């Protein structure tokens, strides 16, 4: 009992989550014009008079004088101005309110849609942010703006409300104040022009503001407010360990089992809930003995629960190890139930009182704070149920009774031997041990059989006169019968403990199956692997056939996996699958839609999307039990999440590839468009001068123009060569023609190639004549040196030195090229060899295509060397590119 009075952890966590958040109070109106804003401002004025720091975030007075008078004296946060559609529109300044940090802010019209360009699309999202900042909020809302009632309001008023708020916003409210007016008074206010302007009044009264519409909207508002208050009361009871019930609102609980009266119970509970316009719950109780119910009984329970679900009940399962009545009452108190509906107890043998709990009688005796309704079954069905309830079905396994007899025989032999060696008075304990062993292994009825056999054996072999069923000592008569009673009770307790252990093992097995399946699908990456893991696991766990259907490219459902393999569906099964896919609801066998099908199809949904259908087939069975359906639903949810994960992974990879492709395309266009066009412009200009002004230029001028064409052509050739080399590197098509080469010759060729570009720099060579040769491709290595020298020419100022140094270091040769340019930032050194990465020069000149160093790195890597960038001077200026290449060892041959 002490444990039951503890607060529920979920309720405490919900309370803890509110710490540091602001409180939300919603003034809920049954219809426009009832005075929500007026009531909010009145409450704000009272809070202001009490000294509370509050501001007006936004209040729409709609020109009503009485509303404007209540705004007077309140601090108003100026509205933000947002440009949209060529106009300057005013909207609530969310950032201004947060910066002001008042204790309370007034935010009118919670369902309002913000001006495009605002931080949030809806005003209720602004309110959520204010609450998260610890600011209390007063807001207003009309009942027709609630999302779940949108269709209901449309049917009542024939008006589709466009601006809605999710129901979760109402659940965030700490307080709700219902603002209401009788329809006649509201219509009178409307006629007086206090709601709309004069030219809208007649149309409003004829359409939305008719008396019937207003009455229906009032009822909706009252019910929503009552439901929210009831939810708050229930949460308060859970967090404060109040056992309840507090019958502030009726709630019906109907308890069902395999009895024929259960369907009548469900229909009666439905009628009661409709009359009182309240919620109702249909609950079944699972005990350790539930695992041993025949399939027909399990099917009957499942069918009754499905009937209740179709009639609008909330389905629940109550788990009870023992004391079923206490568990039902505890559940009823936790859900704040006011009425419990039970079936009339079935007639039983008087012995049933000693072996089974009389649940209905216990509930009637203990339910002092509930209204208990007893429903009788049809007389014919009641007689059949009485006969079935009176029939005792013993264990039908002959081996169990043979093992019971063997256990008693072993106990008898042991007792005889012990009695002859060490005569003792407690020989009956040997038989009790045998009875306990039989009960733990085989259950109740074999243990009762063993108890009777032990009683006879004890009398025959261990009481005088021996080997007869007579009892010479009358004092032993009571002892023997007490032994029989103790053996039966002990066996019964052991059998119940065995049933509980089996039930726990079954629960653990289901949990392990779910965990194993979640682990299995989490470890696979492709959709095919997920499908195969799903169908095999569902088939093995549920002992059924399974399949998964998903839409093909044409949108038609097709089987993509099955266990056992299946590729065709009968017409009725195909119809059930199509219906389940179109309506996103279960269909087929044992459902309410197309139950004649042999397969049950369940939609695999996640995050509001449907990915496919999971189909199961149980052969000749008629129904699926509630426990099996819950397990199947859990498996379907996990399969849906796994399928979504694979799709998201595929979409993310595709998006990444598209993003990288787009980035490369943009970088290539950005780099090449300028660096290819510049030499082309120079070539075209020089060629034009040669054609148009040949006589004017003279011999020297023509020579200059020709050199310009040659130099710019070579420059253009380098760019094109870089692009080709980068393409070959990217596709792995770059082939290194290795041969012995002299690194000094490679450097000389590169310097002559860039003689014009390096004309303004001083070239310093520190290349020893004793450098060993290297294996490599002279053309490619010349390209590397040329690219690095080209960068030095671009970045280093004119008149500075460009130094080329080389040295042998063990079995490697290190070649470094240093300039006196601005240098590289530390963050750029790791990226300078990336494709299309460019560093802007100090004078603002473009840094080239961004391919030179990336190509250099690719070529050096292909030669088995390494390349790095570092600072050349101690003051951080200058850049040194250091390349390391393997030298030719003595007697070395190319690989």
N, C-alpha and C positions, 0 to 999 in steps of 0.2 A: 504494500500500500504506500510506503514511503517513496518507493521508486516511481509509482504512478503519479504522485503529486509533484514530481520535479518538473520544472519548465521544459518544454520541448526544445531541443537544440536548434531546429530550424527557425523557430519563432525568436529565439535569442539572437541568432545570427541576423535575422531580418531587422531586429531592433538595433543591433550593433552597426548595421550598414547605414542606418539613419544618423549616426553620430557625425556631427560636423556639417550636416546638410541643413538647408533651410526647410521651413515648414510651408506647405502649400494648402491654402484654403480656397475652395471653389464655390462660388455662388452659382448654383445650378438652377437655371430657369426652365420652366415647362414650355415656354413659348416666348418669342420676342415681345418686348413691351411690358413684361410683368414686373420690372423694376430691379433687375440684377445689379446694374451699375449703380443705381441709387442706393441699394442696400450695402454694396461694397463701400461706397463713399461714406455712408453713415457710420459703418464700422470703423473706417479709417479715421474719421473725425474723433470718434471716441478714443481710439488708440493714441491719436495725437494729443488729445486733452490729458491723457495719462502720462505724457512726456516721452512717448516712443519716437525714435528717429525714423521717419518714413518719407518717401517721395512718390510722386506720380510718374511712372514710366510711360504709360500711355492710357488715356481715358477718352472714349468717344462720347461726347455729350449729345451729338446729333441736334444741336440747337435747342435743347430742352432747358428752359430757364431754371427749373428747380434743381436739375443736375448740375448746371454751371455754378449755382450758388454753393453747392457742397464742395466743388473743386476749389473755390476761393479759400485762400489761406494755406493751402497745401503747396509744398515745394514741388515744382515740376522740372524734371530733367528735360532740357531742350531736345527736340527730335533731330535725328540725323537726316541729312539731305543726300539723296541718291539720284544720280542721273539715270533715266531709263526712258527709252522711246522718244528722245528729244525733249523730255520734260524733267523738271527737278521735283522729285516726290519726297514726302516726309515719312519717316519710319522711326520706330522706337530705337533710341540710341543705347544698344546693349553695352557697348564698351564704356559709355559715359556712366551708366548705372553701376557697373562693376567698379569703376574708378571711384565713384562717390561712396560706395560701400554703406548704404543705409541698412537699417535693421529690417525694414519692411518696404516693399515696392508694390505699387498697384499696376497690374497689367490687364487691361480690358480685352475682351473678345479673344479668348484662348485659341479659337479655331481659325484665326486670321491667317491668310497667306501673305508672307512678306514680299516686298518689292524685289524682283530679280537683282542680284548683286549684293544682297544682304548675306551675312555669314550663314544664316540658317534659312531654309525654305519656309518653315512654319514658325508661328509665334510660340507654340507650345515647346518647340526645341529651344527657343530663347529662355523660356521659363525653366527648362531642365538645367541649362547652364547657370542660371541665377541660383537655383537651389543647390547646385554642386558647389557654388562659391560661398554657401552658408547664409544666403539672403532669403528671408521669408517673403512669400509672394501671396497676394490676394488676386484672384482672377475670376472671370465670369465665363459661363458656357451655357448654351441652350441645349436641351436634350436632343434636338434633331441633328446636332453636329457630332454625336457619338457614332463612331464607325460601325459598331455592331448593330446599331438601330437604323442605319441609313436606308436599307431596303424596307424596313417596317414603316418608317416615316413616309417613304415614297408611296407605299400602298395606301396609307391612311390619308395623306394630304394631297396625293397626286403631284407632288413637287419633289424633284431630285435635288438634294442638298449637295453642293459641290465641295464645300469646305468642311472637312471632318478631322477629328482627332482620334488616335488609337485609344482603345479601351485602357491600355496600360497607363495613360495619363491620368485617368480617373482613379486608378489604383494607387498612383503616387500621392493623391490628396490625403493629407492628415485630417482635414475637416471638410465636410460638405454641408452647405446651408441651402436648403431647398427654398427657392423663391417662387411663389405661386399666387395666382389670382383666380377666382371663379370665372368661368367663361363670360358670363354676362358683364362683370365689371371690366374685364379686359376689352370686350367689344365696345363698351361705353368709353373707355380711355381712347380706343382707336377712333371712335367717332368725334371725340373732342380734339383730335389732332395731336395727341400726346405720344403717338407712336410713329406715324407716317405723315407726310404732307398731304394736303387736301385732295389732290388729284389721284392719289394712290389708295385712298381709304376704301372707296366702294369696291374696287377690284380686290383688295386684300380681304374684305369681309366675305365676299362671294367665294373666294378660293381658299387660301390657307387658314383664315381666321373664322371659319364657320364653327358653330357651337359644337358640332360632333367632332371635328378635328381637334379642337382645343381640349375637349373632355378626354379623348384618347391620349393626347400628348401629356396631359396631367397625370393620367394613370401610369404612363411609361416613366415619367420623371419620378413619381413616388416609388415605383418598384425599383428603379435603378438606385435611388438614394437609400431605400431600405436594404437592398442587397449589399451596397457598399458599407453601410453601417453594421450590418450583420457580419460581414467579413472582418471589419475592424474589431468587433466584439469577440469573434472567435479567436483572432490573433492575440487579443489581450488575455483571453482565458488561457491560451497555450503558453504565452510568455510569463504569466504569473501563476501557473500551475493550479488554475481553478478547475475543479473536476466537472462542474456543470451538472446537468444542462441549465442554461438560462433560456427559458422558452420565450424569447423576445420575438422569434419568428418560427412558424411551424416548419418542421422538416421531418419527412417520413423515412423510416428504415424498414425494409421488408427483408426477412431472412428466408432463404430458399435452400432446399436440399433436393434429394432425388425423389421425394414423395410426390404423388400425383396432385396434391393440393397446391404445390408450388406455383403452377400457372394461374390458379385462381387467386393466390396471394398477390401475384404481380399485377393482375388486372384490378384487384381491389385497391392496392396501393396507388395505382395510376388514377383511379377515380377519386380517391381521397386527396391526392396531390392537386388534381384539377379543381376540385371543389374549393380547396384552400389556396389555390394558386401559389404553390410552393414547390420547392425541390424535393426529390425523393431519391433514395439510394437502395439498390438491390445488392445484397451481400450474400455470399456463400461462405461457409466455414470449412476450412481444411484442417484436418487432424491427422495424426499418424495413421489412423485406421482408414483415412480417405484413399491411401495408396492401394488398399486391398479391395476397394469397391469393384463390383463387376462392371464391365464395359457399358452395359445397359444403364446402370445407375449414373455413371460419369456422363454418358450421352444425355440423359434426362436433365442433369444439372446444367450442362452446356446449352441445351435447347432453351431452358427456362431463362438463363441469363441473356441469351440472344433476344428472346422475346422482350425482356425488360429493357434491353438497350434500344430496340426498335421503338419502344413506347416512350423513350426519352429519359430513362433512368441513368443515374451514374452507377457504374459497376464497380464493386469493391470485393476484395477477398480478405477474410479475417483468418489469421493463422492462430491456432490454439493447440498447445501441447496437451492440455487438460482443462477442466473447468470451462467448458464452452460458454455457458451462460455468463460467467464473469467477463470473458473476452468480448462477448457481444455488447454487454452493458458498457464496458470501457470504451469500445469503439463508438457507441452511441453518444457517450458523454464527450468524447473528443471532437465529434462532428456536430455537437449541439443539436442532437435529434430530440424532437418532442414526442414522437409517436413511433412505437415499434409494432410491426404487423407480423404475427406468427400464425402458423397453421395449428389446428387442433391436434393434440398429441394422438398418435396412433395407438390402438390397444396393443398391449404387450403381455407376455407372461409375467407373473409376479417376480420371477427370478431376474427379469431384466433390470429391476430396481437395484440389484446388487452388482450387475455387470456393466450397465450403461447409465449415463447421466440423463435424467429427465429434464431436458433443456427448457422446454416451455414452462413447466412448473417452477423451476428455479428462477427464471426471469420474472414470472408473475410474483413470486415471493420476494424478490430482491429489488424490483423496479419500482420503488416508492415514488421516484421523481419523474416517471414516464407514464404516458398513456399507452396501454398495451391493448391491441386489438387482436382477437382470435378469430380466424376465418376457418369455416368448416368446408370440407371437400364434398363433392357429389356423393350421395349415400352409396351408390354402386362402387365408385372408385374407392371410397373409404373402406368398404368391406374387403375389396381386393388388397388394399394396402395393409389392412389388419392381418389378413392371411399371410401376406408376404412378410410382414413384420414379425409374425409369430413363428414363422418357420426358422428353425435354427439350422444354419448351414455349417457343418463341421468341416475340418480339414479332410480333403479327399485323397491325399497322397498316402498310399499304403506304407511307403518306406518310412514315413514319419512315425507311424505306430509301431513298426518293427524295431526302429531305433529306440523308441520309448521302452518297449519291452526289454530290449537288450540292456538299456541303462538300468532298469529296475533289477534285472537279473544280476548285473554286476554289483549293484549296491547290496543285494541280498547276500551274495557270496562273500563280499567283503565284511558285511555285518556278522555273518555266521563265523568266519575265521577269527575276527576280532573278539567276538563273544566267547569263543572257546579259549583263546589265549589270554585276553584281558577282559574278563567280564565287566561290562559297564552298563549303566542305565540309559545312556543317551544314544542308543543304536538308531533311533529314528532320524538322527541327523544325516546318516548316510543316504537314506531315502530322500530327504529334503534336498540334498545336493544333487541327486539324480533328477528330481523333478525340476529344479532350477535350470539344470543343464538342458533338459528337454524343452522347457519353455523358452529359453534364450535362443535355442537353435531352430525349433519347429513351430513355436507359437502356442496359442491358448489351448486348443482342443487336444493336441498330443500331450500337453502337460496335465490336463484333467484326466486323460486316460492313464497316464503314468501315476497320478495321485491315487486313483482307485486301485490300480495294480499293486502299487506299493503298500496300500492299506491291507490288501488281501495277503500279499507276500509276507508282510511283517507279522500278521496274525498267524499265518500257516507255519512259518519257519522259526519264529522267535518268541512266541508266547506258548505257555503250557496250557493244555497238552500239545506237544509239538506235532506237526504234520496233520493237524486238523484245524477246522475253522471255529472250534469251540474255545471259550475263554474260561479257564478255571478260576482265575482271580478276577472277581467282579470290579476291583479297583482299576483294572486295566481297560475296562470297557470305555470309560470316559476318556482315558488317555488316548486310546486308538482313534476314537471319533474326533477328538481335538486334533490329533495328528492329521487326520483326513482333511479337516477344515483348514488347518494351517497350510497343508500342502496345496490345496486348491487355491487359497488366497495368494500364497507365495508364487505359485505358477502363473496366476493371473497378472500379478504385478510384474513378474519377469517378462511375460508375453507383451504387456503394454510397453515396457522399456524397450523390448526388441522392436516393436512397431515404431516407436519414436526414433530409435537409432536408424531404422531403415528409411524413415521419412527424411531424417537429416542427411543421410547418405544420398538420397534422391535429389534433395535440394543442392547439396554440394556437387553432385554430378552435373546438374544443370548449370550451376555457376561455373564449374570447371569447363564445361562445353562452350559456354559463351566466352569465357576468357581465352580458351584455346582457339576459338574461331577468330576473335578479335586480334590475337597475336598472329595468327596465320595470315589473315588478310592484310595486316599491317606490314608484313614482311615481303609481300609481293608488289611488283611495280606495274605490271601490265594488266589490262582489262581481262584478257583471256585467263590469266592466272587467278584473278579475283573470282571470275565466274566459275572456274573449275573448283576452287576451294569452297565456294559457296554451295554449289549443288551437292558436292560430296559430303560436306559437313551437315547440311540440312537433312540429306537422305539418311545418314548414319545416326544423327541425333534424334530425329523424329520417327525413324523407322518407316520411311515412306519413299515414294518416288518424287523427284524434284526436277524442276527446269527453270531456266531464266529466259525471258523474252525481252528483246529490245528492238527499237525501230531500226530498219535498214535505211539505205540512202533514199529510198522512195517513200519513207515514212510508214511502211507496213511492218507490223510486228512479226518478228521471226525468231525462231528458237536458236540461241547462240550457245547453249550448254544444257546438258541434262544428265541425270543419274537415276536409273540406267539411261544410256544414250537414246534420245528420242528426236525425231525430226518432223513429225506430223502430228496434227491435232484434228480431232473429229469436229464436225460442223458446230455442234453445240458447245464444245470447249472453245473453239475459235470465237464464237459469239460472246462467251463469257469473258475471254481475254480482251476482246475489243471494247466491251463495255467497261471493264475495269480500267483500261487505259484511257478511254475517253472521259469517264466520270471521276477517275482517281479514287475509286472506292473498291473494296473487295467484291468479288463476284465469283459465282460458280458453286461448287459443292459445299454444302452446309452453310451457305450464306442466304441472304434474303433475295438475292438477284440471280436468276437462272440456276436454281439449286439442282436441277436435273443433270448438270454437267458433272463429269467425273473428276475434274480438277478444280481446286480452289486457287484463285489468282489474287495475289496481294500486291498493291503498288509499292515499289521501292522509291521512297521519297526522302529528300533531305533539302533543308533550306528553301522549302516551298517549290522545289522542282521535282518532277517525276523522271526517273532514269530508266525504268523498265518494270517488268512484272516478275515476281517469284511465284511459280506454280508448284503446288504439292498435291499428291494423290495418295490416299490411304487405303485403297483397295475396297474391301467390302464394308468397311466401317460406315456408320450413318452420321456420326457427329464427331467433332473434335472437342476435347475437354477445355475448361477454362484455363487450366495450367498450361496445357499444350498450346493454346492460342496465344497466351502471354509470351511463352517461350518463342513461338513462331514469329510473333510481332517483334520481339527483341532481335531475332536473327534477321528479319527483313530490314529493320532499322540499321543494323550493322552492315548488311550488304549494301544498302543504299549509300551509307557514308563511305564505304570502301570504293564503290563505283564512282562516287563524286570525287573522291580523293584522286583516283587515277585520271579522271577527266580533267581535274584542276591541274594535276601535274603535267598532263599532255598539253593543256591550254597554256600553262606557264612556259613550258619549253618552246612551244610554237611562238608565243609572244616574245620570248627572249630572242629567238632566232630572227624573228621579223624586226625586232628592235635593233639587234646588232646589224642586220643587213641594211636597215634604214640609216643607222648611224654611219656605217661604212660608206654607203652611197652618198650621204650628205657630205661626209668628210672628203670623199674622193672628188666630188663635184666642186666643193669649196676650194680644195687644194689645186686640182688640175685646171679648173677654169681660169685661174689667174696665171699660174706658172707656165701653162702651155700657150696662153694667149700672148704673154709678154714677148717671148722670142719671135712668135709669128708676126706680131705687129712690127717688130724691128726688121725682120726679113722682108716683109711686104713693103715697108717704107723705103728700105735701101734699094730693093728691086725697082720700085716705082721711080726713084730718083735716077737710077741708071737708064731707064727707058725714056723718061720724059725730059731729063736734063743732061743727056749724055755729052753734048758739046760744051755745055757750061761747066761741067765738073772738071774736065781735064783729066790727065793721066793719074795724078795723085788722088783726085776725088774719086775716080772710078775704083782705084785700088782700095781706098778707104771703105767705099760702099761694099766692095766684094769681100773684104775682110770681115765687115760687120755681118754680111750674110753667112760667111763661113762660121764665125764665132757663135752667132745666134743659132745656126743650124746644129752645131755641136752641142750647144746648151740644150736645144730641144731634143736632140738625140739622147742626151743623158736622162732627161725626164722620161722619155718613152722607154728607155732601157730600164730605168728604175721601176716603172709600172710593170713591165714584162717580168723582171726579176721577182718582184713582189708576188705576182700571180703564180709564177713557178714555185716560189717558196711556199705559198699557201696551199698548193695542190701537191707538194712533195715531188715536183717534176724537175727540180734543180739538180743537175748531175755535175759532180766535181771530177774533172779530168786531171788526175794527180800525176805530176811529174816533178823532177827536181828543179827548183827555181831559186834564183838569187833574189832575196828580198830587196837589195839595193836597186836592182834593175826595175822591179815593180814600182818602187818609189819614184825612180827617175821618169818612167813612163807616165805616171800620174801627174808629176810636176809639169812635164812638157804639155800634157793634155790641158792643164788648167793654168798655163803660163799667162794668158791674158787676164784671167780673174785674180791671179795672185800678183799682178804687176805692181800693185800699190803696197805690198808687204815685203818685209825682209825675211828671206827663207834661210834658216839655219839648219844644217844637216850634221847630225852626230851619228854617223853610220860606220862602224868599224869595218875595215876590209876583211877582217878575219871571221865575219859572221858565217856560221854554217848554213848550208842550204836547207830548204824545207820541202816537204812533199805538198803540192797544191796546184791549183789552177791559176795560172798567171793572170788570165783575163779577169777572172772573178775577183782576185785579190787587188788588182789594179782598180777595179770598180769600187772596192771598199775604201782604199786610200783616197781615191778621187772624191768620193762622197764626203769623207771627213774633211779633206782640204777645202771642198766647196763650202761646207759649213763654216770653217775658219775664215774663209774669204768674206762670207756674208756677215758674220757676227763681230769679227775683230776690226777695230778702226784702222783706217789706212795709215801706213807708216809704222805699224807695230810688227813684232816678230812672230813668225810661225816656225816652231821648232820641231824637227823630226829626229827622234832618238831611237836607237835600237841597241839591245845587248842580249848576250846569251846568258841564260839562267838555268843551269842544270841541263835538262834535256829539252828545254823550251827556248824560244826566242820571243822577247818582248819588244814590241814596236809601239812607241807613244807619239802622238801628235798634239802639241800644246799651242794655244794661242793666247793673246793678251786681251781678249774680249771681256765683256761684263761678267762672265762666269755663269754658273748654273745654281739656282736655288736648291737647297737640300731636298725639298719635296719633288723637284724635277729630275733629280739624278736617276731615280728608279724608273721613271716613265719615259725618259728621253729616247729609249730604244723601242717604244711602242709605236705601232703604225698610226700615222696621221697626227702624232703628238708634235706640236710645234711650240717653240719658245720665241716670243717676240723680241726682236733686236732692240738695243738701246735707242737707236735713232728712229725707230718706228718702221723699219723695213720689214717686209714679210720674211718669215723664216723658211720659206720653201714649201714643198709638198708634204713634209713630215714623213717621207718614206726613206730618206737616205740612210739614217742610222738604223732603222728597222731592217733594211736590206743588208747593211753591214753586219748586223748581229746574226742574221740568218746565214750569211755566207761563212762567217767565222765559225759558227756552230757546226756547219756542214764540214768544215776542215778539222773538227775536233778541238777547237780552241775556245777562248773566252774573250770577252770584251767588256769594258767598264768605263764609266765617266767619273772624273774627280776634279777637284779644284786645282788649278795650276799654281796660284800664288798664295802666300800665307795670308794676305789681306782678303781672300775670298774671290778675287778677280781671276779671270782666265779660266779656260777649260782644257783639260787634258783627257784625251781618249786613249786608253791603254788596251792594246791587243796582245794576246799571248797565243802563239802557235807552236805546235810540236816541231822540233828540229829533226833532221835526218841523223840517226846514230850511225856509227861505223858499221859497214856491211849490212845496213838496213835496206830492205826492199819494200816497195809499195805493196799494200795488201790487195 
